Amino acid sequence: MKYGILILEGPYQHEASDSAYQFARAALDKGHEIARVFFYQDGVLNSTKLMEPQSDDRHIQKQWSALATENEIDFVVCVAAAKRRGINEEVVAEGFKIGGLGMLTDLAIEADRLITFRA
Amino acid sequence: MNEAAQKLMIVFRTAPYGTIYSYEGLENVVMMAAYEQDLTVLFIDDGVLSLKKGMDSSAFGIKDFSPTFKALEPVYDVEKIFIDKASLESRGLSLDELIIQPELIDSDQVEKLMEEQRNFMMF
């Protein structure tokens, strides 16, 4: 199965990003493909390398970056949502790239299943 | 619509203005309309409130995006627009209190419509 993942919530406040991450790991472990992860609305905040959680907590951005680089998955951060929230090329971590909303439509067309993670 | 068009649905299930979901859902309808897919829009749960007549967001400083809902069919050629009957009635609303007139469907029809889709986006 070719999955698309849509994330609408930021890190730490809501479990959506954690759930999406666990889902992606589990899907890959089962041999499925992740066509793209699209970070939208507050979800764009998962991409900032400026986050510094306490050392005994998970580092959500680093988890995502590792997933992207290990598996060569396309991670797209919505440009309009990012601009609203102060996210730009300078703060976006490894594995993420900024792109347009059309890439979400492309994903809905291409993926066998598009899963929305939100509040 | 192109020959390889996919059946895609955008679902509005959240009230407008309190959160950004409804606004971003609308952005996606407009974007998808440009891709000539087989697009369906559904209003359900609190999403039906997005279409209430007489809204005025000027007092709290957020842009009123309801004109874009009105433009979906005439400007963007989005023709398949549905609203869940139970969601509308349980909020004390009727079609004549809405800014557009989606097709009223019951929960069995919602289920059938959803089963036909390739993919969804939930806002």
gemmi code that builds the backbone of each chain (N, CA, C; Angstrom):
import gemmi

chains = {
    "A": [
        ("MET", (0.851, -1.209, 0.000), (0.000, 0.000, 0.000), (0.876, 1.245, 0.000)),
        ("LYS", (0.443, 2.226, -0.792), (1.168, 3.494, -0.817), (0.382, 4.526, 0.010)),
        ("TYR", (0.980, 4.925, 1.136), (0.290, 5.847, 2.050), (0.755, 7.286, 1.870)),
        ("GLY", (-0.167, 8.202, 2.076), (0.149, 9.617, 2.225), (-0.228, 10.021, 3.639)),
        ("ILE", (0.562, 10.892, 4.247), (0.280, 11.335, 5.617), (0.136, 12.851, 5.641)),
        ("LEU", (-0.958, 13.305, 6.253), (-1.229, 14.735, 6.394), (-1.265, 15.067, 7.880)),
        ("ILE", (-0.415, 15.999, 8.315), (-0.324, 16.365, 9.739), (-0.757, 17.819, 9.933)),
        ("LEU", (-1.766, 18.014, 10.787), (-2.340, 19.355, 10.966), (-1.990, 19.992, 12.311)),
        ("GLU", (-1.297, 19.252, 13.188), (-1.017, 19.799, 14.534), (0.482, 19.918, 14.793)),
        ("GLY", (0.830, 20.852, 15.652), (2.220, 21.064, 16.020), (2.720, 20.000, 16.992)),
        ("PRO", (4.004, 20.073, 17.361), (4.579, 19.081, 18.267), (4.204, 19.358, 19.719)),
        ("TYR", (4.196, 18.298, 20.544), (4.066, 18.363, 22.008), (2.670, 18.739, 22.516)),
        ("GLN", (2.029, 19.751, 21.925), (0.690, 20.151, 22.381), (-0.312, 19.030, 22.166)),
        ("HIS", (-0.235, 18.389, 21.003), (-1.209, 17.374, 20.623), (-0.468, 16.128, 20.154)),
        ("GLU", (-1.099, 14.969, 20.346), (-0.429, 13.718, 20.020), (-0.390, 13.428, 18.514)),
        ("ALA", (-1.068, 14.256, 17.704), (-1.220, 13.936, 16.272), (0.112, 13.654, 15.584)),
        ("SER", (1.123, 14.493, 15.852), (2.424, 14.309, 15.208), (3.082, 13.011, 15.668)),
        ("ASP", (2.994, 12.703, 16.962), (3.553, 11.442, 17.486), (2.846, 10.248, 16.847)),
        ("SER", (1.512, 10.329, 16.768), (0.744, 9.222, 16.192), (1.110, 9.013, 14.728)),
        ("ALA", (1.267, 10.122, 14.011), (1.637, 10.035, 12.598), (3.004, 9.379, 12.446)),
        ("TYR", (3.931, 9.770, 13.325), (5.280, 9.206, 13.290), (5.248, 7.695, 13.557)),
        ("GLN", (4.507, 7.306, 14.588), (4.409, 5.877, 14.915), (3.753, 5.106, 13.771)),
        ("PHE", (2.735, 5.725, 13.180), (2.045, 5.102, 12.045), (3.019, 4.889, 10.890)),
        ("ALA", (3.811, 5.932, 10.586), (4.754, 5.846, 9.466), (5.781, 4.744, 9.700)),
        ("ARG", (6.334, 4.689, 10.924), (7.310, 3.645, 11.270), (6.695, 2.254, 11.107)),
        ("ALA", (5.474, 2.092, 11.627), (4.801, 0.789, 11.576), (4.512, 0.386, 10.128)),
        ("ALA", (4.077, 1.357, 9.325), (3.755, 1.066, 7.917), (5.010, 0.615, 7.171)),
        ("LEU", (6.123, 1.330, 7.419), (7.380, 0.966, 6.753), (7.851, -0.419, 7.200)),
        ("ASP", (7.717, -0.700, 8.510), (8.110, -2.010, 9.041), (7.335, -3.149, 8.377)),
        ("LYS", (6.088, -2.849, 8.009), (5.237, -3.872, 7.370), (5.463, -3.933, 5.861)),
        ("GLY", (6.397, -3.119, 5.370), (6.710, -3.177, 3.943), (5.901, -2.242, 3.064)),
        ("HIS", (5.126, -1.341, 3.690), (4.370, -0.372, 2.900), (5.258, 0.807, 2.511)),
        ("GLU", (4.734, 1.616, 1.585), (5.476, 2.782, 1.122), (4.805, 4.052, 1.655)),
        ("ILE", (5.615, 5.048, 2.046), (5.075, 6.362, 2.401), (5.414, 7.293, 1.226)),
        ("ALA", (4.400, 7.696, 0.483), (4.643, 8.512, -0.717), (5.127, 9.910, -0.334)),
        ("ARG", (4.558, 10.460, 0.719), (4.932, 11.803, 1.165), (4.296, 12.063, 2.520)),
        ("VAL", (4.968, 12.902, 3.332), (4.330, 13.437, 4.540), (4.161, 14.928, 4.298)),
        ("PHE", (2.916, 15.417, 4.450), (2.637, 16.838, 4.216), (2.329, 17.505, 5.555)),
        ("PHE", (3.129, 18.518, 5.907), (2.979, 19.253, 7.170), (2.216, 20.542, 6.892)),
        ("TYR", (1.061, 20.674, 7.549), (0.109, 21.732, 7.202), (-0.422, 22.360, 8.498)),
        ("GLN", (-1.001, 23.561, 8.397), (-1.503, 24.295, 9.571), (-0.393, 24.336, 10.640)),
        ("ASP", (-0.736, 24.097, 11.936), (0.314, 24.102, 12.967), (1.316, 22.963, 12.770)),
        ("GLY", (0.988, 22.006, 11.931), (1.892, 20.886, 11.654), (3.241, 21.333, 11.125)),
        ("VAL", (3.296, 22.523, 10.526), (4.577, 23.025, 9.999), (5.601, 23.205, 11.121)),
        ("LEU", (5.118, 23.379, 12.366), (6.031, 23.634, 13.489), (6.859, 22.403, 13.860)),
        ("ASN", (6.474, 21.239, 13.345), (7.292, 20.034, 13.563), (8.642, 20.108, 12.864)),
        ("SER", (8.783, 21.036, 11.913), (9.966, 21.049, 11.044), (11.097, 21.939, 11.557)),
        ("THR", (10.852, 22.706, 12.620), (11.890, 23.672, 13.018), (13.030, 23.020, 13.810)),
        ("LYS", (14.248, 23.331, 13.378), (15.403, 22.795, 14.096), (15.718, 23.609, 15.345)),
        ("LEU", (14.923, 24.660, 15.603), (15.129, 25.474, 16.804), (14.511, 24.840, 18.047)),
        ("MET", (13.723, 23.799, 17.880), (13.106, 23.209, 19.079), (14.157, 22.517, 19.945)),
        ("GLU", (14.032, 22.709, 21.248), (14.980, 22.118, 22.204), (14.222, 21.537, 23.383)),
        ("PRO", (13.624, 20.366, 23.224), (12.904, 19.763, 24.347), (13.879, 19.324, 25.442)),
        ("GLN", (13.362, 19.102, 26.647), (14.203, 18.617, 27.739), (14.798, 17.261, 27.361)),
        ("SER", (15.958, 16.971, 27.926), (16.739, 15.816, 27.459), (16.055, 14.477, 27.718)),
        ("ASP", (15.115, 14.426, 28.680), (14.444, 13.143, 28.936), (13.172, 12.967, 28.096)),
        ("ASP", (12.940, 13.914, 27.197), (11.755, 13.842, 26.324), (12.190, 13.476, 24.906)),
        ("ARG", (11.266, 12.989, 24.114), (11.552, 12.716, 22.702), (11.785, 14.035, 21.964)),
        ("HIS", (12.643, 13.986, 20.946), (12.886, 15.177, 20.127), (12.133, 14.982, 18.820)),
        ("ILE", (10.968, 15.600, 18.733), (10.041, 15.287, 17.639), (10.628, 15.624, 16.273)),
        ("GLN", (11.287, 16.772, 16.152), (11.880, 17.128, 14.849), (12.964, 16.140, 14.447)),
        ("LYS", (13.826, 15.766, 15.407), (14.916, 14.832, 15.067), (14.374, 13.455, 14.678)),
        ("GLN", (13.301, 13.041, 15.355), (12.668, 11.764, 14.981), (12.210, 11.804, 13.528)),
        ("TRP", (11.530, 12.890, 13.181), (11.025, 13.025, 11.808), (12.181, 13.099, 10.812)),
        ("SER", (13.198, 13.911, 11.135), (14.324, 14.067, 10.203), (15.002, 12.728, 9.940)),
        ("ALA", (15.170, 11.931, 11.011), (15.808, 10.622, 10.850), (14.966, 9.719, 9.952)),
        ("LEU", (13.653, 9.769, 10.161), (12.752, 8.951, 9.342), (12.867, 9.325, 7.860)),
        ("ALA", (12.929, 10.638, 7.606), (12.995, 11.122, 6.212), (14.299, 10.705, 5.546)),
        ("THR", (15.418, 10.908, 6.249), (16.715, 10.652, 5.611), (17.006, 9.154, 5.494)),
        ("GLU", (16.611, 8.362, 6.516), (16.845, 6.909, 6.462), (16.064, 6.246, 5.337)),
        ("ASN", (14.871, 6.767, 5.081), (13.974, 6.087, 4.135), (13.740, 6.875, 2.845)),
        ("GLU", (14.434, 8.019, 2.734), (14.287, 8.891, 1.554), (12.820, 9.200, 1.260)),
        ("ILE", (12.109, 9.620, 2.310), (10.698, 9.995, 2.148), (10.617, 11.500, 1.930)),
        ("ASP", (9.703, 11.893, 1.045), (9.481, 13.294, 0.739), (8.675, 13.943, 1.876)),
        ("PHE", (9.263, 14.933, 2.544), (8.559, 15.699, 3.589), (8.330, 17.108, 3.072)),
        ("VAL", (7.072, 17.526, 2.968), (6.776, 18.863, 2.456), (6.085, 19.689, 3.536)),
        ("VAL", (6.602, 20.894, 3.748), (6.050, 21.851, 4.705), (5.319, 22.922, 3.894)),
        ("CYS", (4.021, 23.107, 4.150), (3.217, 24.064, 3.361), (3.775, 25.480, 3.498)),
        ("VAL", (4.044, 26.106, 2.378), (4.708, 27.420, 2.386), (3.854, 28.504, 3.039)),
        ("ALA", (2.559, 28.537, 2.730), (1.704, 29.601, 3.286), (1.536, 29.428, 4.793)),
        ("ALA", (1.328, 28.183, 5.221), (1.195, 27.900, 6.660), (2.511, 28.204, 7.380)),
        ("ALA", (3.628, 27.900, 6.726), (4.943, 28.140, 7.324), (5.207, 29.637, 7.485)),
        ("LYS", (4.907, 30.395, 6.446), (5.140, 31.850, 6.513), (4.354, 32.488, 7.644)),
        ("ARG", (3.106, 32.031, 7.822), (2.281, 32.562, 8.915), (2.940, 32.347, 10.272)),
        ("ARG", (3.712, 31.285, 10.393), (4.221, 30.865, 11.707), (5.725, 31.056, 11.872)),
        ("GLY", (6.326, 31.835, 10.993), (7.751, 32.136, 11.156), (8.679, 31.003, 10.792)),
        ("ILE", (8.177, 30.064, 9.991), (9.023, 28.945, 9.546), (9.494, 29.251, 8.123)),
        ("ASN", (10.823, 29.258, 7.934), (11.364, 29.495, 6.591), (12.555, 28.560, 6.356)),
        ("GLU", (13.201, 28.709, 5.204), (14.302, 27.807, 4.826), (15.416, 27.792, 5.884)),
        ("GLU", (15.575, 28.913, 6.590), (16.659, 29.009, 7.572), (16.439, 28.129, 8.797)),
        ("VAL", (15.174, 27.890, 9.161), (14.913, 27.122, 10.388), (14.447, 25.695, 10.114)),
        ("VAL", (14.155, 25.397, 8.862), (13.658, 24.052, 8.530), (14.800, 23.032, 8.614)),
        ("ALA", (14.562, 21.941, 9.333), (15.600, 20.934, 9.604), (15.840, 20.028, 8.399)),
        ("GLU", (16.899, 19.229, 8.520), (17.255, 18.269, 7.466), (16.087, 17.310, 7.196)),
        ("GLY", (15.845, 17.038, 5.929), (14.795, 16.098, 5.559), (13.485, 16.754, 5.176)),
        ("PHE", (13.306, 18.026, 5.609), (12.078, 18.761, 5.273), (12.361, 19.734, 4.125)),
        ("LYS", (11.368, 19.953, 3.284), (11.475, 21.036, 2.312), (10.158, 21.807, 2.271)),
        ("ILE", (10.240, 23.080, 1.926), (9.050, 23.913, 1.870), (8.445, 23.825, 0.468)),
        ("GLY", (7.119, 23.659, 0.405), (6.475, 23.508, -0.905), (5.035, 23.992, -0.886)),
        ("GLY", (4.401, 23.973, -2.023), (3.050, 24.520, -2.172), (1.948, 23.515, -1.853)),
        ("LEU", (0.745, 24.066, -1.692), (-0.429, 23.262, -1.339), (-0.792, 22.266, -2.448)),
        ("GLY", (-0.406, 22.566, -3.683), (-0.674, 21.636, -4.782), (-0.036, 20.275, -4.563)),
        ("MET", (1.038, 20.256, -3.761), (1.707, 18.982, -3.482), (0.868, 18.098, -2.572)),
        ("LEU", (-0.080, 18.702, -1.852), (-1.039, 17.913, -1.068), (-2.094, 17.308, -1.996)),
        ("THR", (-2.562, 18.080, -2.960), (-3.497, 17.535, -3.955), (-2.838, 16.393, -4.726)),
        ("ASP", (-1.576, 16.604, -5.141), (-0.840, 15.538, -5.839), (-0.823, 14.258, -5.006)),
        ("LEU", (-0.622, 14.433, -3.693), (-0.546, 13.284, -2.791), (-1.899, 12.570, -2.699)),
        ("ALA", (-2.979, 13.355, -2.628), (-4.323, 12.766, -2.560), (-4.626, 11.961, -3.818)),
        ("ILE", (-4.093, 12.397, -4.946), (-4.306, 11.697, -6.216), (-3.448, 10.434, -6.277)),
        ("GLU", (-2.201, 10.557, -5.808), (-1.227, 9.478, -5.984), (-1.359, 8.358, -4.937)),
        ("ALA", (-1.639, 8.731, -3.683), (-1.617, 7.739, -2.601), (-2.835, 6.823, -2.653)),
        ("ASP", (-2.642, 5.548, -2.247), (-3.784, 4.641, -2.106), (-4.638, 5.053, -0.915)),
        ("ARG", (-3.977, 5.544, 0.134), (-4.693, 6.037, 1.312), (-4.006, 7.300, 1.807)),
        ("LEU", (-4.781, 8.359, 1.978), (-4.265, 9.581, 2.596), (-4.836, 9.643, 4.011)),
        ("ILE", (-3.972, 9.667, 5.012), (-4.426, 9.645, 6.407), (-4.194, 11.021, 7.021)),
        ("THR", (-5.263, 11.627, 7.559), (-5.153, 12.927, 8.223), (-4.948, 12.717, 9.721)),
        ("PHE", (-3.919, 13.347, 10.293), (-3.696, 13.339, 11.742), (-3.967, 14.741, 12.262)),
        ("ARG", (-4.993, 14.890, 13.104), (-5.398, 16.215, 13.565), (-6.053, 16.112, 14.949)),
        ("ALA", (-6.357, 17.272, 15.522), (-7.028, 17.299, 16.829), (-8.471, 16.856, 16.665)),
    ],
    "B": [
        ("MET", (-13.330, 17.710, -16.470), (-12.689, 16.641, -15.701), (-11.832, 15.767, -16.617)),
        ("ASN", (-10.625, 15.425, -16.202), (-9.790, 14.605, -17.066), (-10.150, 13.116, -16.921)),
        ("GLU", (-9.701, 12.313, -17.882), (-10.104, 10.903, -17.923), (-9.587, 10.107, -16.733)),
        ("ALA", (-8.427, 10.507, -16.225), (-7.830, 9.786, -15.093), (-8.231, 10.404, -13.756)),
        ("ALA", (-9.307, 11.183, -13.760), (-9.710, 11.888, -12.538), (-9.985, 10.911, -11.399)),
        ("GLN", (-9.508, 11.271, -10.219), (-9.727, 10.456, -9.023), (-10.872, 11.040, -8.223)),
        ("LYS", (-11.585, 10.150, -7.519), (-12.673, 10.611, -6.646), (-12.073, 11.037, -5.306)),
        ("LEU", (-12.114, 12.323, -5.054), (-11.515, 12.888, -3.844), (-12.573, 13.683, -3.087)),
        ("MET", (-12.513, 13.594, -1.762), (-13.507, 14.295, -0.944), (-12.830, 15.188, 0.087)),
        ("ILE", (-13.373, 16.392, 0.206), (-12.951, 17.266, 1.295), (-14.117, 17.389, 2.259)),
        ("VAL", (-13.852, 17.076, 3.522), (-14.889, 17.047, 4.542), (-14.700, 18.223, 5.494)),
        ("PHE", (-15.764, 19.013, 5.649), (-15.775, 20.092, 6.648), (-16.527, 19.574, 7.861)),
        ("ARG", (-15.830, 19.406, 8.976), (-16.501, 18.879, 10.174), (-16.238, 19.754, 11.392)),
        ("THR", (-15.685, 20.960, 11.183), (-15.331, 21.856, 12.286), (-15.965, 23.223, 12.039)),
        ("ALA", (-16.398, 23.887, 13.101), (-16.991, 25.219, 12.979), (-15.936, 26.230, 12.504)),
        ("PRO", (-16.366, 27.283, 11.791), (-15.406, 28.270, 11.291), (-14.913, 29.210, 12.396)),
        ("TYR", (-13.787, 29.839, 12.160), (-13.210, 30.928, 12.978), (-12.608, 30.503, 14.319)),
        ("GLY", (-13.258, 29.598, 15.067), (-12.682, 29.152, 16.340), (-11.324, 28.505, 16.131)),
        ("THR", (-11.204, 27.802, 15.013), (-9.928, 27.208, 14.600), (-9.774, 27.460, 13.096)),
        ("ILE", (-8.611, 27.107, 12.565), (-8.325, 27.416, 11.161), (-8.754, 26.302, 10.192)),
        ("TYR", (-9.275, 25.171, 10.730), (-9.558, 24.019, 9.856), (-10.468, 24.365, 8.672)),
        ("SER", (-11.577, 25.042, 8.972), (-12.556, 25.330, 7.925), (-11.936, 26.188, 6.821)),
        ("TYR", (-11.188, 27.213, 7.215), (-10.512, 28.091, 6.255), (-9.559, 27.297, 5.368)),
        ("GLU", (-8.763, 26.423, 5.983), (-7.783, 25.655, 5.201), (-8.472, 24.598, 4.332)),
        ("GLY", (-9.596, 24.079, 4.815), (-10.371, 23.158, 3.981), (-10.806, 23.829, 2.691)),
        ("LEU", (-11.256, 25.053, 2.846), (-11.694, 25.832, 1.690), (-10.535, 26.113, 0.730)),
        ("GLU", (-9.385, 26.424, 1.271), (-8.185, 26.621, 0.434), (-7.936, 25.376, -0.422)),
        ("ASN", (-8.146, 24.203, 0.198), (-7.891, 22.952, -0.516), (-8.945, 22.650, -1.575)),
        ("VAL", (-10.191, 23.035, -1.305), (-11.226, 22.852, -2.339), (-10.845, 23.666, -3.575)),
        ("VAL", (-10.440, 24.906, -3.349), (-10.068, 25.790, -4.463), (-8.854, 25.229, -5.215)),
        ("MET", (-7.870, 24.746, -4.454), (-6.678, 24.158, -5.077), (-7.043, 22.925, -5.889)),
        ("MET", (-7.816, 22.034, -5.281), (-8.176, 20.781, -5.964), (-9.027, 21.029, -7.193)),
        ("ALA", (-9.877, 22.051, -7.125), (-10.751, 22.360, -8.265), (-9.916, 22.650, -9.504)),
        ("ALA", (-8.732, 23.215, -9.310), (-7.855, 23.555, -10.440), (-7.220, 22.307, -11.062)),
        ("TYR", (-7.282, 21.171, -10.351), (-6.655, 19.936, -10.844), (-7.610, 19.058, -11.657)),
        ("GLU", (-8.845, 19.511, -11.831), (-9.831, 18.767, -12.621), (-9.984, 17.320, -12.173)),
        ("GLN", (-10.128, 17.135, -10.856), (-10.416, 15.810, -10.319), (-11.922, 15.683, -10.092)),
        ("ASP", (-12.369, 14.463, -9.729), (-13.779, 14.232, -9.419), (-13.989, 14.579, -7.939)),
        ("LEU", (-14.225, 15.845, -7.698), (-14.178, 16.391, -6.340), (-15.567, 16.437, -5.693)),
        ("THR", (-15.634, 15.975, -4.448), (-16.863, 16.044, -3.662), (-16.573, 16.793, -2.361)),
        ("VAL", (-17.495, 17.675, -1.984), (-17.364, 18.429, -0.735), (-18.519, 18.024, 0.171)),
        ("LEU", (-18.195, 17.723, 1.432), (-19.233, 17.324, 2.394), (-19.137, 18.181, 3.657)),
        ("PHE", (-20.286, 18.681, 4.108), (-20.375, 19.410, 5.375), (-21.071, 18.503, 6.384)),
        ("ILE", (-20.418, 18.264, 7.500), (-20.961, 17.339, 8.504), (-20.525, 17.824, 9.897)),
        ("ASP", (-21.233, 17.335, 10.928), (-20.961, 17.763, 12.312), (-20.956, 19.302, 12.388)),
        ("ASP", (-20.033, 19.895, 13.162), (-19.997, 21.359, 13.280), (-19.597, 22.043, 11.973)),
        ("GLY", (-19.131, 21.272, 10.990), (-18.777, 21.840, 9.687), (-19.954, 22.524, 9.005)),
        ("VAL", (-21.189, 22.109, 9.334), (-22.366, 22.738, 8.708), (-22.462, 24.222, 9.084)),
        ("LEU", (-21.879, 24.595, 10.227), (-21.946, 25.992, 10.690), (-21.154, 26.941, 9.785)),
        ("SER", (-20.242, 26.394, 8.994), (-19.469, 27.227, 8.057), (-20.369, 27.933, 7.058)),
        ("LEU", (-21.570, 27.386, 6.841), (-22.448, 27.904, 5.786), (-23.586, 28.764, 6.325)),
        ("LYS", (-23.591, 29.059, 7.615), (-24.689, 29.832, 8.205), (-24.727, 31.245, 7.635)),
        ("LYS", (-25.933, 31.687, 7.288), (-26.130, 33.057, 6.799), (-25.882, 34.083, 7.912)),
        ("GLY", (-25.510, 35.281, 7.530), (-25.474, 36.401, 8.463), (-24.264, 36.441, 9.370)),
        ("MET", (-23.215, 35.718, 9.007), (-22.017, 35.768, 9.849), (-21.266, 37.072, 9.623)),
        ("ASP", (-20.699, 37.605, 10.700), (-19.934, 38.851, 10.609), (-18.703, 38.706, 11.489)),
        ("SER", (-17.560, 38.506, 10.857), (-16.338, 38.266, 11.625), (-15.556, 39.556, 11.891)),
        ("SER", (-16.113, 40.699, 11.468), (-15.334, 41.939, 11.556), (-14.985, 42.324, 12.996)),
        ("ALA", (-15.860, 41.985, 13.950), (-15.633, 42.397, 15.333), (-14.403, 41.746, 15.959)),
        ("PHE", (-14.018, 40.564, 15.477), (-12.855, 39.907, 16.077), (-11.653, 39.853, 15.132)),
        ("GLY", (-11.729, 40.586, 14.025), (-10.520, 40.810, 13.228), (-10.024, 39.647, 12.396)),
        ("ILE", (-10.890, 38.659, 12.134), (-10.491, 37.566, 11.236), (-11.253, 37.730, 9.927)),
        ("LYS", (-10.546, 37.555, 8.813), (-11.145, 37.741, 7.495), (-12.358, 36.828, 7.290)),
        ("ASP", (-13.452, 37.390, 6.778), (-14.653, 36.624, 6.449), (-14.402, 35.851, 5.154)),
        ("PHE", (-14.371, 34.521, 5.249), (-14.102, 33.745, 4.036), (-15.345, 33.115, 3.426)),
        ("SER", (-16.536, 33.478, 3.944), (-17.756, 32.869, 3.394), (-18.014, 33.187, 1.910)),
        ("PRO", (-17.559, 34.348, 1.376), (-17.758, 34.573, -0.072), (-17.145, 33.467, -0.932)),
        ("THR", (-16.080, 32.842, -0.456), (-15.455, 31.769, -1.247), (-16.354, 30.537, -1.301)),
        ("PHE", (-17.086, 30.252, -0.214), (-18.054, 29.139, -0.269), (-19.090, 29.418, -1.357)),
        ("LYS", (-19.540, 30.679, -1.417), (-20.557, 31.039, -2.423), (-20.013, 30.906, -3.840)),
        ("ALA", (-18.694, 31.058, -3.994), (-18.073, 31.018, -5.324), (-17.747, 29.594, -5.787)),
        ("LEU", (-17.892, 28.606, -4.906), (-17.424, 27.253, -5.267), (-18.062, 26.726, -6.547)),
        ("GLU", (-19.383, 26.830, -6.634), (-20.041, 26.305, -7.836), (-19.908, 27.258, -9.027)),
        ("PRO", (-20.297, 28.538, -8.887), (-20.244, 29.421, -10.069), (-18.842, 29.725, -10.586)),
        ("VAL", (-17.871, 29.851, -9.715), (-16.526, 30.278, -10.151), (-15.590, 29.085, -10.324)),
        ("TYR", (-15.618, 28.151, -9.375), (-14.644, 27.056, -9.385), (-15.214, 25.735, -9.941)),
        ("ASP", (-16.472, 25.765, -10.379), (-17.107, 24.576, -10.972), (-17.129, 23.357, -10.050)),
        ("VAL", (-17.233, 23.590, -8.768), (-17.395, 22.479, -7.827), (-18.897, 22.220, -7.713)),
        ("GLU", (-19.333, 21.091, -8.256), (-20.777, 20.837, -8.347), (-21.288, 19.847, -7.306)),
        ("LYS", (-20.410, 18.961, -6.845), (-20.852, 17.939, -5.890), (-20.644, 18.425, -4.458)),
        ("ILE", (-21.651, 19.134, -3.962), (-21.573, 19.682, -2.606), (-22.747, 19.118, -1.798)),
        ("PHE", (-22.428, 18.447, -0.686), (-23.443, 17.748, 0.103), (-23.400, 18.219, 1.554)),
        ("ILE", (-24.551, 18.057, 2.221), (-24.598, 18.391, 3.644), (-25.371, 17.296, 4.390)),
        ("ASP", (-24.874, 16.929, 5.544), (-25.487, 15.854, 6.328), (-26.721, 16.382, 7.057)),
        ("LYS", (-27.858, 15.729, 6.766), (-29.159, 16.169, 7.284), (-29.186, 16.187, 8.817)),
        ("ALA", (-28.714, 15.126, 9.425), (-28.777, 15.023, 10.894), (-27.936, 16.117, 11.564)),
        ("SER", (-26.763, 16.415, 10.970), (-25.903, 17.451, 11.547), (-26.585, 18.816, 11.484)),
        ("LEU", (-27.259, 19.058, 10.362), (-27.957, 20.342, 10.171), (-29.117, 20.468, 11.160)),
        ("GLU", (-29.945, 19.410, 11.213), (-31.149, 19.458, 12.064), (-30.804, 19.501, 13.548)),
        ("SER", (-29.769, 18.777, 13.949), (-29.436, 18.754, 15.376), (-28.883, 20.093, 15.853)),
        ("ARG", (-28.514, 20.953, 14.912), (-28.068, 22.308, 15.276), (-29.167, 23.340, 15.042)),
        ("GLY", (-30.387, 22.847, 14.824), (-31.540, 23.732, 14.685), (-31.532, 24.549, 13.413)),
        ("LEU", (-30.874, 24.033, 12.381), (-30.757, 24.795, 11.134), (-31.525, 24.114, 10.000)),
        ("SER", (-31.865, 24.920, 8.988), (-32.460, 24.374, 7.767), (-31.718, 24.975, 6.574)),
        ("LEU", (-31.945, 24.395, 5.399), (-31.208, 24.833, 4.201), (-31.388, 26.320, 3.894)),
        ("ASP", (-32.605, 26.857, 4.173), (-32.825, 28.270, 3.813), (-32.073, 29.245, 4.730)),
        ("GLU", (-31.428, 28.714, 5.761), (-30.597, 29.574, 6.617), (-29.124, 29.537, 6.213)),
        ("LEU", (-28.842, 28.888, 5.078), (-27.454, 28.738, 4.630), (-27.167, 29.620, 3.416)),
        ("ILE", (-25.897, 29.969, 3.251), (-25.498, 30.861, 2.156), (-25.433, 30.153, 0.801)),
        ("ILE", (-25.308, 28.809, 0.806), (-25.425, 28.038, -0.432), (-26.390, 26.883, -0.179)),
        ("GLN", (-26.804, 26.208, -1.218), (-27.779, 25.142, -1.082), (-27.179, 23.795, -1.482)),
        ("PRO", (-26.424, 23.166, -0.574), (-25.871, 21.848, -0.888), (-26.998, 20.817, -0.963)),
        ("GLU", (-26.703, 19.660, -1.542), (-27.685, 18.581, -1.564), (-27.749, 17.940, -0.182)),
        ("LEU", (-28.979, 17.860, 0.348), (-29.200, 17.322, 1.688), (-29.201, 15.788, 1.622)),
        ("ILE", (-28.333, 15.126, 2.393), (-28.294, 13.659, 2.356), (-28.319, 13.080, 3.766)),
        ("ASP", (-28.854, 11.849, 3.883), (-28.911, 11.219, 5.210), (-27.628, 10.405, 5.453)),
        ("SER", (-27.523, 9.823, 6.656), (-26.245, 9.194, 7.028), (-25.921, 7.964, 6.174)),
        ("ASP", (-26.958, 7.248, 5.680), (-26.694, 6.118, 4.777), (-26.059, 6.604, 3.472)),
        ("GLN", (-26.558, 7.741, 2.994), (-25.993, 8.312, 1.754), (-24.578, 8.838, 1.978)),
        ("VAL", (-24.329, 9.401, 3.184), (-22.973, 9.848, 3.531), (-22.012, 8.665, 3.474)),
        ("GLU", (-22.452, 7.552, 4.062), (-21.625, 6.353, 4.100), (-21.307, 5.866, 2.683)),
        ("LYS", (-22.340, 5.842, 1.847), (-22.179, 5.366, 0.467), (-21.215, 6.275, -0.304)),
        ("LEU", (-21.409, 7.579, -0.119), (-20.567, 8.570, -0.801), (-19.099, 8.411, -0.384)),
        ("MET", (-18.896, 8.167, 0.913), (-17.527, 8.006, 1.416), (-16.887, 6.736, 0.869)),
        ("GLU", (-17.680, 5.683, 0.770), (-17.146, 4.410, 0.257), (-16.641, 4.538, -1.172)),
        ("GLU", (-17.246, 5.442, -1.937), (-16.871, 5.606, -3.353), (-15.545, 6.340, -3.540)),
        ("GLN", (-15.076, 7.035, -2.495), (-13.926, 7.929, -2.668), (-12.595, 7.188, -2.680)),
        ("ARG", (-11.644, 7.757, -3.410), (-10.271, 7.254, -3.322), (-9.613, 7.804, -2.061)),
        ("ASN", (-9.725, 9.091, -1.850), (-9.090, 9.696, -0.679), (-9.898, 10.865, -0.124)),
        ("PHE", (-9.608, 11.168, 1.147), (-10.278, 12.243, 1.880), (-9.263, 13.216, 2.460)),
        ("MET", (-9.727, 14.428, 2.674), (-9.026, 15.327, 3.602), (-10.076, 15.803, 4.600)),
        ("MET", (-9.720, 15.790, 5.862), (-10.667, 16.127, 6.932), (-10.314, 17.468, 7.557)),
        ("PHE", (-11.220, 18.417, 7.474), (-10.974, 19.728, 8.082), (-12.087, 20.097, 9.051)),
    ],
}
model = gemmi.Model(1)
for chain_id, residues in chains.items():
    chain = gemmi.Chain(chain_id)
    for i, (resn, *xyz) in enumerate(residues, 1):
        res = gemmi.Residue()
        res.name, res.seqid = resn, gemmi.SeqId(i, " ")
        for name, pos in zip(("N", "CA", "C"), xyz):
            atom = gemmi.Atom()
            atom.name, atom.element = name, gemmi.Element(name[0])
            atom.pos, atom.b_iso = gemmi.Position(*pos), 0.0
            res.add_atom(atom)
        chain.add_residue(res)
    model.add_chain(chain)
structure = gemmi.Structure()
structure.add_model(model)
structure.setup_entities()
